[in-house]
Amino acid sequence: MAVLSALSGQPGLRSYPFVELPLNSHLFHLDVAPIDDESRWQRFIFDTFENVIEFLASEKIEEFRIHIQTRRHADADYLLKRIVQISEGYAISGESAYVFSCANGSIEIGGVNDLRQSDIVRMSSLWQEHRPDR
């Protein structure tokens, strides 16, 4: 950083780590429980639900919470909602999408096919949140 400051002639130059996501799709926040008394909850952010599942399987993670960050709409802010159930929904057209049931009672439809809740005619449950007693 000192080299960049010297080269640019800007001694107050600062660097901030960030990630730019030039898309307006759901993001998935995966909170992983501590594995021992010395560790803390960890958060990982994924761009697809498939990547969440792959990560959980590869790391053999058993205790976790999944949140979905909603898409940005012109008249609303992003929301972060805890997912309590995941199903696969099927439309009459044959298209399918993940259906995320959230703790606040709302439903988010995943995928790139722009299906709405009213398009879904059949669902198959894939996962339900398990909250172990602590």
Residue pairs with C-beta under 8 A, 6 or more apart in sequence:
1 13
1 15
4 13
4 15
5 11
5 12
5 13
21 27
21 47
23 47
24 71
24 72
25 47
25 71
25 112
26 49
26 68
26 69
26 70
26 71
26 108
26 110
27 45
27 46
27 47
27 68
27 69
28 45
28 46
28 47
28 48
28 49
28 51
28 52
28 66
28 67
28 68
28 69
29 43
29 44
29 45
29 66
29 67
29 68
29 69
29 80
30 43
30 44
30 45
30 46
30 52
30 55
30 56
30 64
30 65
30 66
31 41
31 42
31 43
31 64
31 65
31 66
31 67
32 41
32 42
32 43
32 44
32 61
32 63
32 64
33 41
33 63
33 64
34 40
34 41
44 55
46 52
46 55
49 86
49 98
49 110
52 66
55 61
56 64
63 132
65 82
65 129
66 82
66 83
66 86
66 129
67 80
67 81
67 82
67 83
68 80
68 81
68 83
68 100
68 102
68 108
69 78
69 79
69 80
70 78
70 79
70 80
70 81
70 108
71 78
72 78
81 100
81 102
81 103
81 104
81 106
81 108
82 102
82 103
82 104
82 129
83 100
83 101
83 102
83 103
83 129
84 101
84 102
84 103
84 128
84 129
85 100
85 101
85 125
85 127
85 128
85 129
86 98
86 99
86 100
86 101
86 125
86 126
86 127
86 128
87 98
87 99
87 101
87 123
87 124
87 125
87 126
88 96
88 97
88 98
88 99
88 123
88 124
88 126
89 96
89 97
89 98
89 99
89 109
89 115
89 120
89 122
89 123
90 96
90 120
90 121
90 122
90 123
90 124
91 97
91 115
91 119
91 120
91 121
92 119
92 121
93 119
95 113
95 115
95 119
96 111
97 109
97 110
97 111
97 113
97 115
97 120
98 109
98 110
98 111
98 126
99 107
99 108
99 109
99 110
99 117
99 120
99 123
100 107
100 108
100 109
100 110
101 107
102 108
107 117
109 115
109 116
109 117
109 120
